[in-house]
Amino acid sequence: MSRSRSEILVDVLNPGQVFACYGLIELAELLCGEVRAGFNDRFVVEADGEVEPVKAAIDFIASSKTYVLLPKGISAETQPWKWSWKKLDVEEVTGDEYGARAPGAPAKLVARLKNGQYHIDVDHWAEEDRTDRDNVKFWAGMGGLPGVVMLDSAIDLVRAEKEQAYADPLNFQRPQSSSFRFDWRSGYIPMDIGWSLNNHQKTKNGGYPLVDVLAAIGLGNARPLAVNKLLYRYGVLQGAGHRPLFLRAALGRELAGFSRREFEIALGWPGKEGQARAIVGVTEVKPEKERV
């Protein structure tokens, strides 16, 4: 069987871009078959088939339809589930299919992207009682937009100009009123910059919608290490040709026998403490022997 290969620019000091590369791995594995990937000065991903993995992933996203997953017994037409934002189709599933404890409000409902015979669930923000993983949810609390609505809005921006994203997907920028806050380029703390977008309703921050979508997908099977609410660590395996299993494990933990770079994410509170978080800095963690 033929193999295809994609190489894209990635800034490993940008957590959103790294998480997005994991989204490319997930989609390439779903759509193309056997995947190998890794980080050099670029992100390199190989997969079965003739279509380049990055193009296959972007095409899937741009042509997908977003569904809200609702555990059986919950009505989308009653409070607190009936929201007034963007209307999306609902797909009812059993508790086992849902894959997470039923949430207390729509902000954490699971999303499902469907395209032809393929689908992928986006659920990293969901409340979970089956694992102890941190949900890596940086945007506002339960009063904010549901994650599935934010996801679909980002996909709309990709859908409109997907051809512009093929060559450099992680730098595909468009005006964006809200984001998952994974990419530090579109986040800020009002007290630090001296003004707030909330006071300028007609102003939209420059965002990276494809980073948002891919990062949300990528965190489905891999998570950074949560040290505390305002500090995370993540790592990347250097070199190409790594299996997804090892890449996923390396995002949050050291792996013996692999060359891995590790980074720390420092976050701050742009508003009320305990709600939304914004990335304020990313630094590389030196090996113990190199520390002074």
Secondary structure, 3 states (H helix, E strand, C coil): CCEEEEEEECCCCCHHHHHHHHHHHHHHHHHCCCEEEEECCEEEEEEECCCCHHHHHHHHHHHCEEEEEEECCCCCCCCCCCCCCCCCEEEEECHHHHCCCCCCCHHHCCEEEEECCEEEEECCCCCCCCCCCCCCCCCCCCCCCCHHHHHHHHHHHHHHCHHHHCCCHHHCCEEECCCCCCCHHHCCCHHHHCCCHHHCCCCCEEECHHHHHHHHHHCCCCCCEEEECCEEEEEEEEEEEECHHHHHHHHHCCCCCCCEEEEEEEEECCCCCCCCCEEEEEEEECCHHHCC
